[in-house]
Amino acid sequence: MYNPKSTKAEEFICNDEVLASLEYAENNKNNIELIDKILEKAKLGKGLSHREAAVLLDCDIEEKNQEIFKLAEKIKQDYYGNRIVLFAPLYLSNYCVNGCVYCPYHAKNKHIPRKKMTQKEIKEEVIALQDMGHKRLAIETGEDPVNNPIEYVLESLKTIYSIHHKNGAIRRANVNIAATTVENYRKLKEAGIGTYILFQETYNKESYEKLHLTGPKHNYTYHTEAMDRAMQGGIDDVGLGVLFGLESYRYEFSALLMHAEHLEAVYGVGPHTISVPRIRKADDIDPNTFDNGIDDDIFAKIIACIRISVPYTGMIISTRESQACREKVLKLGISQISGGSKTSVGGYAHPEDESEEDTAQFDISDRRTLDEVIKWLMELGYVPSFCTACYREGRVGDRFMAICKEQQIHNFCHPNAIMTLEEYLQDYASDETRKVGEFLVKKEVETLGDKKIRTVVEENLAKIKQGERDFRF
């Protein structure tokens, strides 16, 4: 039944194929000859199949595991350099009709306050986010056709893009809403979204149906085929993800890569991003009731193996994870992180309101401010980036992937990252962060190999210090 070119969920995510891959990996996890062969292929930077990747994930030979980590670091550097893109989630509404047993928004949870922001409240939230320095958001809502119809999401996007406070502007809004129709995906495309994000939660159909007891999300097929409808609706970039801890991580890892292979086989372009959330404690939810938790070491290896397998794909880690965990995995493959995040509805404009925390989707582990995160990244040698140029210059979908696969995004992304960082330093940074940043900006400009690009960047940096904004290659 397995067919990556099929658009039927149970054929491109074939349970028998996943199980066969896991068995193959178990039987070969100490096969040094095969592992070396897979690593040699991975060094070409063209990716691995889900079966090859499963072997590396299962490998328990310490020497080979160190090779895997070093290779992940090299591929991350080759494709993404030392840039880390910053974003923040914006929760519009926590009304939801689904019965997902791992999420506090589930319909039967009667003691969580339900809230849906008005457009005025959204404006207040966006201004608060702009005043922090954010340029990129991830829009989140529960699934509720009455309270959160597509028209509400579209109106909210229009509001978000219309707000320009001082030097602030949200230049790109990614959208993480429930699986919907081709027609609605076309509407989201027309509204100018960036990436459409949808987490599978689990690819195991049997587990999926037990975890999603009621509501539209119970339909495994409709949910799993959502990315196909999104691409058929004209959305160029889609973001995959699973919620690690619900099912065996080995199963999810293989199926996730099979989904990426399917998108590449059918549409010629794989996922723009892959997110790697782990289940966290939340109102009405105890993660200990699930028996598939993974420790930080396994988590790091999953990230390294994903990076090796799909080198062209951005990888996202949120404030679910601690500072220590995020620091460990940044070099292994992560290219985007959230900062200063709130997972409650209305949590940015009124953080002092305790009722806002009652609407949070999950507990945050990294509670630092955006400024603290920026300073931390720079002290680690990373360039925090607020760049959204590729979206606005049409470098999306297969066009972006073609550039990325040839390791050419440095020519655009690195200078853009430097310039957007300078904007942040001028408009929002604390004195201490600005001092660290100015030293880093000067250092990074010197690394630009193309003299023409370097000259333009230096000229634009001077203009930014004089008050001009939004330069990009």
C-alpha positions as a Markdown table, in Angstrom:
| # | Residue | x | y | z |
|---|---|---|---|---|
| 1 | Met | 0.0 | 0.0 | 0.0 |
| 2 | Tyr | 2.9 | 2.4 | 0.6 |
| 3 | Asn | 3.0 | 5.0 | -2.1 |
| 4 | Pro | 4.6 | 8.4 | -1.4 |
| 5 | Lys | 3.1 | 9.8 | -4.6 |
| 6 | Ser | -0.4 | 9.0 | -3.5 |
| 7 | Thr | -2.6 | 11.7 | -2.0 |
| 8 | Lys | -4.4 | 9.2 | 0.3 |
| 9 | Ala | -3.2 | 9.5 | 3.9 |
| 10 | Glu | -3.0 | 5.7 | 4.6 |
| 11 | Glu | -0.9 | 5.2 | 1.5 |
| 12 | Phe | 1.7 | 7.9 | 2.0 |
| 13 | Ile | 1.7 | 7.3 | 5.7 |
| 14 | Cys | 1.5 | 3.6 | 5.5 |
| 15 | Asn | 1.4 | 1.9 | 8.9 |
| 16 | Asp | 3.0 | -1.3 | 7.5 |
| 17 | Glu | 5.8 | 0.7 | 6.0 |
| 18 | Val | 6.4 | 2.5 | 9.3 |
| 19 | Leu | 6.6 | -0.7 | 11.2 |
| 20 | Ala | 8.8 | -2.3 | 8.6 |
| 21 | Ser | 11.2 | 0.6 | 8.8 |
| 22 | Leu | 11.3 | 0.4 | 12.6 |
| 23 | Glu | 12.1 | -3.3 | 12.3 |
| 24 | Tyr | 14.8 | -2.6 | 9.7 |
| 25 | Ala | 16.3 | 0.0 | 12.0 |
| 26 | Glu | 16.3 | -2.3 | 15.0 |
| 27 | Asn | 18.0 | -5.1 | 13.1 |
| 28 | Asn | 20.7 | -2.7 | 11.7 |
| 29 | Lys | 21.3 | -0.3 | 14.6 |
| 30 | Asn | 24.7 | -1.9 | 15.2 |
| 31 | Asn | 25.6 | -2.6 | 11.5 |
| 32 | Ile | 28.6 | -0.4 | 11.3 |
| 33 | Glu | 29.1 | -1.0 | 7.5 |
| 34 | Leu | 25.5 | 0.2 | 6.8 |
| 35 | Ile | 25.7 | 3.1 | 9.2 |
| 36 | Asp | 28.9 | 4.3 | 7.6 |
| 37 | Lys | 27.3 | 4.0 | 4.2 |
| 38 | Ile | 24.3 | 6.1 | 5.3 |
| 39 | Leu | 26.6 | 8.7 | 6.9 |
| 40 | Glu | 28.6 | 9.0 | 3.6 |
| 41 | Lys | 25.4 | 9.6 | 1.7 |
| 42 | Ala | 24.3 | 12.2 | 4.4 |
| 43 | Lys | 27.5 | 14.1 | 3.9 |
| 44 | Leu | 26.4 | 14.9 | 0.4 |
| 45 | Gly | 23.8 | 17.2 | 2.0 |
| 46 | Lys | 21.0 | 15.8 | -0.2 |
| 47 | Gly | 19.1 | 14.2 | 2.6 |
| 48 | Leu | 18.2 | 10.6 | 3.6 |
| 49 | Ser | 15.2 | 8.3 | 3.2 |
| 50 | His | 13.0 | 7.6 | 6.2 |
| 51 | Arg | 14.5 | 4.1 | 6.5 |
| 52 | Glu | 18.1 | 5.3 | 6.4 |
| 53 | Ala | 17.3 | 8.0 | 9.0 |
| 54 | Ala | 15.6 | 5.4 | 11.2 |
| 55 | Val | 18.8 | 3.4 | 11.3 |
| 56 | Leu | 20.8 | 6.5 | 12.5 |
| 57 | Leu | 18.2 | 7.3 | 15.1 |
| 58 | Asp | 18.3 | 3.7 | 16.5 |
| 59 | Cys | 22.1 | 3.5 | 16.4 |
| 60 | Asp | 23.5 | 3.0 | 19.9 |
| 61 | Ile | 27.2 | 3.0 | 19.0 |
| 62 | Glu | 28.6 | 6.0 | 20.8 |
| 63 | Glu | 31.3 | 6.8 | 18.3 |
| 64 | Lys | 28.8 | 6.8 | 15.4 |
| 65 | Asn | 26.4 | 8.9 | 17.4 |
| 66 | Gln | 29.1 | 11.5 | 17.8 |
| 67 | Glu | 29.6 | 11.5 | 14.1 |
| 68 | Ile | 25.8 | 12.0 | 13.6 |
| 69 | Phe | 25.9 | 15.1 | 15.9 |
| 70 | Lys | 28.9 | 16.5 | 14.2 |
| 71 | Leu | 27.4 | 16.0 | 10.8 |
| 72 | Ala | 24.1 | 17.6 | 11.9 |
| 73 | Glu | 26.1 | 20.7 | 13.1 |
| 74 | Lys | 28.0 | 20.9 | 9.8 |
| 75 | Ile | 24.8 | 20.6 | 7.7 |
| 76 | Lys | 23.0 | 23.2 | 9.9 |
| 77 | Gln | 26.0 | 25.6 | 9.3 |
| 78 | Asp | 26.2 | 24.9 | 5.6 |
| 79 | Tyr | 22.5 | 25.6 | 5.0 |
| 80 | Tyr | 21.5 | 28.1 | 7.6 |
| 81 | Gly | 24.7 | 29.5 | 9.0 |
| 82 | Asn | 24.6 | 31.1 | 12.4 |
| 83 | Arg | 21.2 | 32.9 | 11.9 |
| 84 | Ile | 18.3 | 32.2 | 14.2 |
| 85 | Val | 14.9 | 33.6 | 13.2 |
| 86 | Leu | 12.7 | 34.9 | 15.9 |
| 87 | Phe | 8.9 | 34.8 | 16.1 |
| 88 | Ala | 6.0 | 34.8 | 18.6 |
| 89 | Pro | 2.7 | 33.0 | 18.8 |
| 90 | Leu | -0.5 | 35.0 | 18.9 |
| 91 | Tyr | -3.5 | 33.2 | 20.3 |
| 92 | Leu | -6.7 | 34.7 | 18.9 |
| 93 | Ser | -9.2 | 32.4 | 20.5 |
| 94 | Asn | -9.3 | 29.2 | 22.7 |
| 95 | Tyr | -12.9 | 28.2 | 21.8 |
| 96 | Cys | -12.7 | 24.6 | 20.5 |
| 97 | Val | -15.2 | 21.8 | 19.7 |
| 98 | Asn | -12.7 | 19.0 | 19.6 |
| 99 | Gly | -12.0 | 16.3 | 22.2 |
| 100 | Cys | -8.3 | 16.1 | 22.2 |
| 101 | Val | -7.2 | 14.5 | 25.4 |
| 102 | Tyr | -3.7 | 16.1 | 25.5 |
| 103 | Cys | -5.0 | 19.7 | 25.1 |
| 104 | Pro | -6.7 | 21.9 | 27.7 |
| 105 | Tyr | -8.8 | 23.5 | 25.0 |
| 106 | His | -10.8 | 20.3 | 24.6 |
| 107 | Ala | -14.5 | 20.9 | 24.6 |
| 108 | Lys | -15.3 | 19.1 | 27.8 |
| 109 | Asn | -12.9 | 21.3 | 29.9 |
| 110 | Lys | -15.5 | 23.5 | 31.6 |
| 111 | His | -13.2 | 25.4 | 34.0 |
| 112 | Ile | -10.8 | 26.9 | 31.6 |
| 113 | Pro | -12.0 | 30.5 | 30.7 |
| 114 | Arg | -13.0 | 30.7 | 27.1 |
| 115 | Lys | -12.0 | 33.9 | 25.2 |
| 116 | Lys | -12.1 | 35.2 | 21.7 |
| 117 | Met | -10.3 | 38.5 | 21.0 |
| 118 | Thr | -12.1 | 41.4 | 19.3 |
| 119 | Gln | -10.3 | 43.2 | 16.5 |
| 120 | Lys | -9.6 | 46.0 | 19.0 |
| 121 | Glu | -8.0 | 43.6 | 21.4 |
| 122 | Ile | -6.0 | 42.0 | 18.6 |
| 123 | Lys | -4.7 | 45.5 | 17.8 |
| 124 | Glu | -3.6 | 45.9 | 21.4 |
| 125 | Glu | -1.8 | 42.6 | 21.3 |
| 126 | Val | 0.0 | 43.4 | 18.1 |
| 127 | Ile | 1.2 | 46.8 | 19.3 |
| 128 | Ala | 2.5 | 45.1 | 22.4 |
| 129 | Leu | 4.4 | 42.5 | 20.2 |
| 130 | Gln | 5.7 | 45.3 | 18.0 |
| 131 | Asp | 6.9 | 47.2 | 21.0 |
| 132 | Met | 8.9 | 44.1 | 22.0 |
| 133 | Gly | 10.5 | 44.1 | 18.5 |
| 134 | His | 8.7 | 41.2 | 16.8 |
| 135 | Lys | 8.1 | 41.2 | 13.1 |
| 136 | Arg | 6.9 | 37.6 | 12.6 |
| 137 | Leu | 3.9 | 36.0 | 14.2 |
| 138 | Ala | 2.3 | 32.5 | 14.3 |
| 139 | Ile | -1.4 | 32.9 | 14.5 |
| 140 | Glu | -3.2 | 30.2 | 16.7 |
| 141 | Thr | -6.9 | 29.4 | 17.3 |
| 142 | Gly | -8.9 | 26.5 | 18.5 |
| 143 | Glu | -11.2 | 24.8 | 16.1 |
| 144 | Asp | -14.7 | 26.1 | 16.4 |
| 145 | Pro | -16.7 | 26.9 | 13.2 |
| 146 | Val | -19.1 | 29.2 | 15.1 |
| 147 | Asn | -16.6 | 31.2 | 17.2 |
| 148 | Asn | -13.5 | 30.9 | 14.9 |
| 149 | Pro | -14.8 | 30.8 | 11.3 |
| 150 | Ile | -12.4 | 31.4 | 8.5 |
| 151 | Glu | -13.9 | 34.9 | 8.1 |
| 152 | Tyr | -12.7 | 35.7 | 11.7 |
| 153 | Val | -9.1 | 34.5 | 10.9 |
| 154 | Leu | -9.1 | 36.6 | 7.6 |
| 155 | Glu | -10.3 | 39.7 | 9.4 |
| 156 | Ser | -7.7 | 39.2 | 12.1 |
| 157 | Leu | -4.9 | 38.9 | 9.5 |
| 158 | Lys | -6.1 | 42.1 | 7.9 |
| 159 | Thr | -6.0 | 43.8 | 11.3 |
| 160 | Ile | -2.5 | 42.5 | 12.1 |
| 161 | Tyr | -1.0 | 43.6 | 8.8 |
| 162 | Ser | -2.6 | 47.1 | 9.1 |
| 163 | Ile | -1.0 | 48.1 | 12.3 |
| 164 | His | 2.2 | 50.2 | 12.2 |
| 165 | His | 3.1 | 51.5 | 15.6 |
| 166 | Lys | 6.2 | 53.7 | 15.9 |
| 167 | Asn | 8.8 | 51.7 | 13.8 |
| 168 | Gly | 6.9 | 48.5 | 14.4 |
| 169 | Ala | 5.3 | 46.3 | 11.8 |
| 170 | Ile | 4.3 | 42.7 | 11.5 |
| 171 | Arg | 5.8 | 41.8 | 8.2 |
| 172 | Arg | 4.8 | 38.1 | 8.1 |
| 173 | Ala | 2.0 | 36.2 | 9.8 |
| 174 | Asn | 2.2 | 32.4 | 9.7 |
| 175 | Val | -1.0 | 30.6 | 10.4 |
| 176 | Asn | -1.6 | 27.5 | 12.6 |
| 177 | Ile | -5.3 | 26.7 | 12.4 |
| 178 | Ala | -7.3 | 23.5 | 12.0 |
| 179 | Ala | -7.4 | 21.5 | 8.8 |
| 180 | Thr | -9.8 | 23.1 | 6.3 |
| 181 | Thr | -10.9 | 23.1 | 2.7 |
| 182 | Val | -9.0 | 24.0 | -0.5 |
| 183 | Glu | -11.2 | 27.0 | -0.9 |
| 184 | Asn | -10.3 | 28.3 | 2.6 |
| 185 | Tyr | -6.6 | 27.7 | 1.9 |
| 186 | Arg | -7.0 | 29.9 | -1.2 |
| 187 | Lys | -8.5 | 32.6 | 1.0 |
| 188 | Leu | -5.5 | 32.4 | 3.4 |
| 189 | Lys | -3.1 | 32.6 | 0.5 |
| 190 | Glu | -4.9 | 35.7 | -0.8 |
| 191 | Ala | -4.7 | 37.2 | 2.7 |
| 192 | Gly | -0.9 | 37.0 | 2.5 |
| 193 | Ile | 0.0 | 34.4 | 5.0 |
| 194 | Gly | 3.5 | 33.1 | 5.3 |
| 195 | Thr | 3.7 | 29.4 | 6.2 |
| 196 | Tyr | 0.6 | 27.3 | 6.9 |
| 197 | Ile | 1.4 | 25.2 | 9.9 |
| 198 | Leu | -0.5 | 22.2 | 11.2 |
| 199 | Phe | 0.8 | 19.6 | 13.7 |
| 200 | Gln | -0.2 | 16.0 | 13.1 |
| 201 | Glu | 0.1 | 15.3 | 16.8 |
| 202 | Thr | 0.5 | 11.6 | 16.0 |
| 203 | Tyr | 0.8 | 9.7 | 12.7 |
| 204 | Asn | -0.3 | 6.4 | 14.3 |
| 205 | Lys | -4.0 | 6.2 | 13.1 |
| 206 | Glu | -5.1 | 4.0 | 16.0 |
| 207 | Ser | -3.6 | 6.2 | 18.6 |
| 208 | Tyr | -4.8 | 9.3 | 16.8 |
| 209 | Glu | -8.4 | 8.3 | 16.9 |
| 210 | Lys | -8.1 | 7.4 | 20.6 |
| 211 | Leu | -6.5 | 10.8 | 21.4 |
| 212 | His | -9.1 | 12.8 | 19.4 |
| 213 | Leu | -12.3 | 11.4 | 20.8 |
| 214 | Thr | -14.8 | 13.8 | 19.3 |
| 215 | Gly | -15.0 | 16.7 | 16.9 |
| 216 | Pro | -13.8 | 17.3 | 13.3 |
| 217 | Lys | -10.2 | 16.6 | 14.3 |
| 218 | His | -11.2 | 12.9 | 15.0 |
| 219 | Asn | -11.1 | 12.4 | 11.2 |
| 220 | Tyr | -7.5 | 11.1 | 10.7 |
| 221 | Thr | -7.7 | 11.1 | 6.9 |
| 222 | Tyr | -9.0 | 14.7 | 6.6 |
| 223 | His | -6.4 | 16.0 | 9.0 |
| 224 | Thr | -3.4 | 14.1 | 7.5 |
| 225 | Glu | -4.3 | 15.2 | 4.0 |
| 226 | Ala | -4.6 | 18.9 | 5.0 |
| 227 | Met | -1.2 | 19.8 | 3.6 |
| 228 | Asp | -2.2 | 18.4 | 0.2 |
| 229 | Arg | -5.3 | 20.6 | 0.2 |
| 230 | Ala | -3.2 | 23.6 | 1.3 |
| 231 | Met | -0.8 | 23.2 | -1.6 |
| 232 | Gln | -3.7 | 22.6 | -4.0 |
| 233 | Gly | -5.1 | 25.9 | -2.7 |
| 234 | Gly | -1.9 | 27.7 | -3.7 |
| 235 | Ile | -0.1 | 27.9 | -0.4 |
| 236 | Asp | 3.6 | 27.7 | -1.2 |
| 237 | Asp | 5.0 | 26.9 | 2.2 |
| 238 | Val | 3.7 | 24.4 | 4.8 |
| 239 | Gly | 5.0 | 23.4 | 8.2 |
| 240 | Leu | 4.8 | 19.9 | 9.6 |
| 241 | Gly | 5.2 | 18.8 | 13.2 |
| 242 | Val | 4.3 | 16.1 | 15.7 |
| 243 | Leu | 3.7 | 16.3 | 19.5 |
| 244 | Phe | 6.4 | 14.0 | 20.8 |
| 245 | Gly | 5.2 | 12.1 | 23.9 |
| 246 | Leu | 1.9 | 10.9 | 22.6 |
| 247 | Glu | 3.2 | 7.9 | 20.6 |
| 248 | Ser | 6.5 | 6.1 | 20.2 |
| 249 | Tyr | 9.1 | 8.7 | 19.1 |
| 250 | Arg | 10.6 | 6.2 | 16.6 |
| 251 | Tyr | 7.2 | 5.8 | 14.9 |
| 252 | Glu | 6.6 | 9.5 | 14.8 |
| 253 | Phe | 10.1 | 10.2 | 13.4 |
| 254 | Ser | 9.7 | 7.8 | 10.5 |
| 255 | Ala | 6.2 | 8.9 | 9.7 |
| 256 | Leu | 7.1 | 12.5 | 9.8 |
| 257 | Leu | 9.9 | 12.0 | 7.3 |
| 258 | Met | 7.5 | 9.9 | 5.1 |
| 259 | His | 5.2 | 13.0 | 5.1 |
| 260 | Ala | 8.1 | 15.2 | 4.0 |
| 261 | Glu | 8.9 | 12.6 | 1.2 |
| 262 | His | 5.3 | 12.6 | 0.1 |
| 263 | Leu | 5.2 | 16.4 | -0.3 |
| 264 | Glu | 8.5 | 16.4 | -2.2 |
| 265 | Ala | 7.2 | 13.5 | -4.5 |
| 266 | Val | 3.9 | 15.1 | -5.3 |
| 267 | Tyr | 4.5 | 18.8 | -5.3 |
| 268 | Gly | 8.3 | 19.0 | -5.8 |
| 269 | Val | 8.8 | 20.8 | -2.6 |
| 270 | Gly | 9.1 | 19.5 | 0.9 |
| 271 | Pro | 8.0 | 21.1 | 4.2 |
| 272 | His | 9.2 | 24.7 | 4.7 |
| 273 | Thr | 9.5 | 24.0 | 8.4 |
| 274 | Ile | 9.3 | 21.1 | 10.9 |
| 275 | Ser | 8.4 | 21.7 | 14.5 |
| 276 | Val | 9.4 | 19.4 | 17.4 |
| 277 | Pro | 7.2 | 20.2 | 20.4 |
| 278 | Arg | 7.1 | 17.9 | 23.4 |
| 279 | Ile | 3.9 | 17.4 | 25.4 |
| 280 | Arg | 3.9 | 19.8 | 28.4 |
| 281 | Lys | 1.7 | 20.2 | 31.5 |
| 282 | Ala | -1.3 | 22.4 | 31.1 |
| 283 | Asp | -4.7 | 23.0 | 32.7 |
| 284 | Asp | -6.5 | 19.7 | 33.0 |
| 285 | Ile | -3.6 | 17.9 | 31.3 |
| 286 | Asp | -0.9 | 15.8 | 33.0 |
| 287 | Pro | 1.8 | 14.6 | 30.6 |
| 288 | Asn | 2.6 | 11.7 | 32.9 |
| 289 | Thr | -0.5 | 10.0 | 31.8 |
| 290 | Phe | 1.2 | 9.4 | 28.5 |
| 291 | Asp | 3.9 | 6.7 | 28.5 |
| 292 | Asn | 6.0 | 8.0 | 25.5 |
| 293 | Gly | 7.9 | 10.8 | 27.0 |
| 294 | Ile | 11.5 | 11.4 | 25.8 |
| 295 | Asp | 14.4 | 12.8 | 27.6 |
| 296 | Asp | 16.7 | 15.6 | 26.5 |
| 297 | Asp | 19.3 | 13.3 | 25.0 |
| 298 | Ile | 16.8 | 11.5 | 22.8 |
| 299 | Phe | 15.2 | 14.8 | 21.9 |
| 300 | Ala | 18.6 | 16.2 | 20.7 |
| 301 | Lys | 19.2 | 13.1 | 18.6 |
| 302 | Ile | 15.8 | 13.3 | 17.0 |
| 303 | Ile | 16.6 | 16.9 | 16.0 |
| 304 | Ala | 20.1 | 16.0 | 14.7 |
| 305 | Cys | 18.6 | 13.1 | 12.6 |
| 306 | Ile | 15.9 | 15.3 | 11.2 |
| 307 | Arg | 18.5 | 17.9 | 10.2 |
| 308 | Ile | 20.5 | 15.3 | 8.4 |
| 309 | Ser | 17.5 | 13.8 | 6.7 |
| 310 | Val | 15.9 | 17.1 | 5.4 |
| 311 | Pro | 18.8 | 19.6 | 5.3 |
| 312 | Tyr | 16.8 | 22.2 | 3.4 |
| 313 | Thr | 13.9 | 22.4 | 6.0 |
| 314 | Gly | 13.8 | 25.0 | 8.7 |
| 315 | Met | 13.3 | 23.6 | 12.2 |
| 316 | Ile | 11.4 | 25.3 | 15.0 |
| 317 | Ile | 11.6 | 25.0 | 18.8 |
| 318 | Ser | 9.3 | 26.9 | 21.1 |
| 319 | Thr | 9.4 | 28.2 | 24.7 |
| 320 | Arg | 7.9 | 24.8 | 25.7 |
| 321 | Glu | 11.6 | 23.9 | 26.1 |
| 322 | Ser | 14.0 | 25.3 | 28.7 |
| 323 | Gln | 16.9 | 27.6 | 28.0 |
| 324 | Ala | 19.4 | 24.7 | 28.6 |
| 325 | Cys | 17.6 | 22.4 | 26.2 |
| 326 | Arg | 17.2 | 25.1 | 23.5 |
| 327 | Glu | 20.9 | 26.0 | 23.8 |
| 328 | Lys | 21.9 | 22.3 | 23.3 |
| 329 | Val | 19.8 | 21.8 | 20.1 |
| 330 | Leu | 20.4 | 25.2 | 18.4 |
| 331 | Lys | 23.6 | 24.0 | 16.8 |
| 332 | Leu | 22.1 | 20.6 | 15.8 |
| 333 | Gly | 19.5 | 21.9 | 13.5 |
| 334 | Ile | 17.1 | 24.5 | 14.9 |
| 335 | Ser | 16.7 | 27.6 | 12.8 |
| 336 | Gln | 13.7 | 29.3 | 14.3 |
| 337 | Ile | 12.7 | 29.9 | 18.0 |
| 338 | Ser | 10.0 | 31.9 | 19.7 |
| 339 | Gly | 10.9 | 34.5 | 22.3 |
| 340 | Gly | 9.0 | 36.3 | 25.0 |
| 341 | Ser | 6.0 | 34.1 | 24.2 |
| 342 | Lys | 2.6 | 33.9 | 25.7 |
| 343 | Thr | 0.4 | 30.9 | 25.1 |
| 344 | Ser | -2.7 | 32.6 | 26.5 |
| 345 | Val | -5.4 | 34.6 | 24.7 |
| 346 | Gly | -4.6 | 38.3 | 25.3 |
| 347 | Gly | -1.4 | 37.7 | 27.3 |
| 348 | Tyr | 0.9 | 40.3 | 25.7 |
| 349 | Ala | -1.1 | 43.5 | 26.2 |
| 350 | His | -2.2 | 42.7 | 29.8 |
| 351 | Pro | 0.4 | 40.3 | 31.3 |
| 352 | Glu | -0.5 | 41.4 | 34.8 |
| 353 | Asp | -4.0 | 40.0 | 34.3 |
| 354 | Glu | -4.0 | 36.6 | 36.1 |
| 355 | Ser | -7.0 | 35.4 | 34.1 |
| 356 | Glu | -5.0 | 35.5 | 30.9 |
| 357 | Glu | -2.7 | 32.8 | 32.3 |
| 358 | Asp | -5.8 | 30.7 | 32.9 |
| 359 | Thr | -6.3 | 30.6 | 29.1 |
| 360 | Ala | -2.8 | 29.3 | 28.3 |
| 361 | Gln | -2.6 | 26.2 | 26.1 |
| 362 | Phe | 0.5 | 24.9 | 27.8 |
| 363 | Asp | 3.1 | 25.8 | 30.4 |
| 364 | Ile | 6.2 | 27.7 | 29.2 |
| 365 | Ser | 9.6 | 26.6 | 30.3 |
| 366 | Asp | 11.6 | 29.5 | 28.9 |
| 367 | Arg | 10.1 | 32.6 | 30.4 |
| 368 | Arg | 12.8 | 35.2 | 29.4 |
| 369 | Thr | 11.9 | 38.4 | 27.7 |
| 370 | Leu | 12.6 | 38.8 | 24.0 |
| 371 | Asp | 15.5 | 41.1 | 24.8 |
| 372 | Glu | 17.0 | 38.5 | 27.1 |
| 373 | Val | 16.7 | 35.9 | 24.4 |
| 374 | Ile | 18.3 | 38.2 | 21.8 |
| 375 | Lys | 21.3 | 38.9 | 24.1 |
| 376 | Trp | 21.7 | 35.2 | 24.9 |
| 377 | Leu | 21.7 | 34.3 | 21.3 |
| 378 | Met | 24.3 | 36.9 | 20.4 |
| 379 | Glu | 26.6 | 35.9 | 23.3 |
| 380 | Leu | 26.4 | 32.3 | 21.9 |
| 381 | Gly | 27.6 | 33.6 | 18.5 |
| 382 | Tyr | 24.2 | 33.5 | 16.7 |
| 383 | Val | 22.7 | 36.3 | 14.7 |
| 384 | Pro | 19.1 | 36.9 | 15.7 |
| 385 | Ser | 17.1 | 37.5 | 12.6 |
| 386 | Phe | 13.7 | 39.3 | 12.1 |
| 387 | Cys | 14.0 | 38.9 | 8.3 |
| 388 | Thr | 10.9 | 38.2 | 6.2 |
| 389 | Ala | 12.4 | 39.2 | 2.9 |
| 390 | Cys | 12.0 | 35.8 | 1.1 |
| 391 | Tyr | 8.2 | 36.0 | 1.6 |
| 392 | Arg | 8.0 | 39.5 | 0.3 |
| 393 | Glu | 10.4 | 39.0 | -2.6 |
| 394 | Gly | 8.6 | 35.8 | -3.8 |
| 395 | Arg | 11.4 | 33.4 | -2.7 |
| 396 | Val | 8.9 | 30.9 | -1.5 |
| 397 | Gly | 7.9 | 27.3 | -2.2 |
| 398 | Asp | 10.0 | 25.6 | -4.9 |
| 399 | Arg | 11.8 | 28.8 | -5.6 |
| 400 | Phe | 13.1 | 29.0 | -2.0 |
| 401 | Met | 13.9 | 25.3 | -1.9 |
| 402 | Ala | 15.9 | 25.5 | -5.1 |
| 403 | Ile | 18.0 | 28.3 | -3.6 |
| 404 | Cys | 18.3 | 26.5 | -0.2 |
| 405 | Lys | 19.3 | 23.2 | -1.7 |
| 406 | Glu | 22.1 | 24.9 | -3.5 |
| 407 | Gln | 23.2 | 26.5 | -0.2 |
| 408 | Gln | 22.7 | 29.9 | -1.7 |
| 409 | Ile | 20.4 | 31.5 | 0.9 |
| 410 | His | 23.4 | 32.9 | 2.7 |
| 411 | Asn | 23.6 | 35.5 | 0.0 |
| 412 | Phe | 20.2 | 36.8 | 0.9 |
| 413 | Cys | 19.5 | 35.7 | 4.5 |
| 414 | His | 22.8 | 36.7 | 6.2 |
| 415 | Pro | 22.9 | 40.3 | 5.1 |
| 416 | Asn | 19.1 | 40.6 | 5.7 |
| 417 | Ala | 19.6 | 39.1 | 9.2 |
| 418 | Ile | 22.3 | 41.7 | 10.0 |
| 419 | Met | 20.1 | 44.6 | 8.9 |
| 420 | Thr | 17.0 | 43.5 | 10.8 |
| 421 | Leu | 19.1 | 42.9 | 13.9 |
| 422 | Glu | 20.3 | 46.5 | 13.6 |
| 423 | Glu | 16.7 | 47.6 | 13.4 |
| 424 | Tyr | 16.0 | 45.8 | 16.7 |
| 425 | Leu | 19.1 | 47.2 | 18.4 |
| 426 | Gln | 18.1 | 50.8 | 17.4 |
| 427 | Asp | 14.4 | 50.5 | 18.3 |
| 428 | Tyr | 14.0 | 48.0 | 21.1 |
| 429 | Ala | 17.2 | 46.7 | 22.7 |
| 430 | Ser | 18.3 | 47.5 | 26.2 |
| 431 | Asp | 21.6 | 49.3 | 26.6 |
| 432 | Glu | 23.4 | 46.1 | 27.5 |
| 433 | Thr | 21.9 | 44.1 | 24.6 |
| 434 | Arg | 22.7 | 47.0 | 22.2 |
| 435 | Lys | 26.3 | 47.0 | 23.2 |
| 436 | Val | 26.6 | 43.2 | 22.6 |
| 437 | Gly | 24.7 | 43.6 | 19.3 |
| 438 | Glu | 26.8 | 46.4 | 17.9 |
| 439 | Phe | 29.9 | 44.4 | 18.4 |
| 440 | Leu | 28.3 | 41.3 | 16.7 |
| 441 | Val | 27.0 | 43.4 | 13.8 |
| 442 | Lys | 30.4 | 44.8 | 13.0 |
| 443 | Lys | 31.9 | 41.3 | 13.2 |
| 444 | Glu | 29.3 | 39.7 | 11.0 |
| 445 | Val | 29.6 | 42.4 | 8.3 |
| 446 | Glu | 33.2 | 41.5 | 8.0 |
| 447 | Thr | 32.3 | 37.9 | 7.2 |
| 448 | Leu | 30.3 | 39.0 | 4.1 |
| 449 | Gly | 32.3 | 37.6 | 1.2 |
| 450 | Asp | 30.8 | 39.7 | -1.6 |
| 451 | Lys | 32.3 | 43.2 | -1.5 |
| 452 | Lys | 29.2 | 44.7 | -3.3 |
| 453 | Ile | 26.9 | 43.2 | -0.8 |
| 454 | Arg | 29.0 | 44.3 | 2.1 |
| 455 | Thr | 29.1 | 47.8 | 0.8 |
| 456 | Val | 25.3 | 47.9 | 0.4 |
| 457 | Val | 24.9 | 46.5 | 3.9 |
| 458 | Glu | 27.2 | 49.1 | 5.4 |
| 459 | Glu | 25.3 | 51.9 | 3.7 |
| 460 | Asn | 22.0 | 50.5 | 4.9 |
| 461 | Leu | 23.2 | 50.1 | 8.4 |
| 462 | Ala | 24.1 | 53.8 | 8.4 |
| 463 | Lys | 20.7 | 54.7 | 7.1 |
| 464 | Ile | 19.0 | 52.5 | 9.8 |
| 465 | Lys | 20.9 | 54.4 | 12.5 |
| 466 | Gln | 19.5 | 57.6 | 10.9 |
| 467 | Gly | 15.9 | 56.3 | 11.2 |
| 468 | Glu | 15.2 | 54.5 | 7.9 |
| 469 | Arg | 13.8 | 51.0 | 8.0 |
| 470 | Asp | 13.1 | 47.8 | 6.0 |
| 471 | Phe | 16.0 | 47.3 | 3.7 |
| 472 | Arg | 16.3 | 43.8 | 2.2 |
| 473 | Phe | 18.0 | 41.8 | -0.6 |
